[in-house]
Amino acid sequence: MRVRVATTAVGLTAVTLLALPACSTGTAGAKPDAASSAQVVKSAGADQDAAPLSSAALKTRLLDESDLGSGYLRQPERPSRRDDVTVVGCTALSELGGDAATGGSLTFPHKAKATFTYTGGSNSQVTEELYSDSANKLSYGIGRIFDAMTGCPTYQVVAGGTAIDMASQKLPAPHQLGDEQWSQLLTFSAGGQSTVVKQTAIRDGSLLLIVSGSPALVDRHLEKALAKAERVG
């Protein structure tokens, strides 16, 4: 089964890493439906109703070179690409339809993103994305995509004429962080080369943090990224 989608948002962050990507992330959490998501949010605390932060405010909460340490270079922002993409062999992604099949449904109105190359690790990269919206919308939006992605352990993405074999694996989520957590390992294979990407998402109240890239770099900077994203003032 095939579904035509556009390469936006988290979906092809990792595809970009192949050329060095949200296809998008997977999760170690259960797929929430609208009702269960609302119940989770209601039980998580009063901060769930905090007003969403603006994109400008989110940008100030992204990690920068001084936070990461020596050897990191921030990549310039590039215009979003709208390459035509075909997803093959994943019914769960087909059921999401449209941009959601590659994470493109992360169209929350408030967002910020930064990508860094680590020159000390064979050009390894790490990408941080921040989103802000109501807790209900963040929980439901990211949860349904993550669950669909890990529902297909193998599938294929054809992007810009290049066929990319995909494999996804759920990972234990860092339950000590935030209100909800998701994590997965993605393997992208094309042209005889493979790239392994870890993606971990943390929702804390009206904030959603996604860190993706080299597994070691994601593990190293995840807590630091969340702490800065949650800062007050």
Secondary structure, DSSP 8 states (H G I E B T S, - for coil): -EEEEE--GGGGHHHHHHH--------SS----HHHHHHHHHTS-GGGG-----HHHHHTTS--HHHH-TTEEE---------EEEEES-HHHHHH-GGGGGTTT---SEEEEEEEEETTSTTEEEEEEEEES-HHHHHHHHHHHHHHHHT-SEEEEEETTEEEEEEEEE----TTSSSEEEEEEEEEEETTEEEEEEEEEEEETTEEEEEEESHHHHHHHHHHHHHHHT---
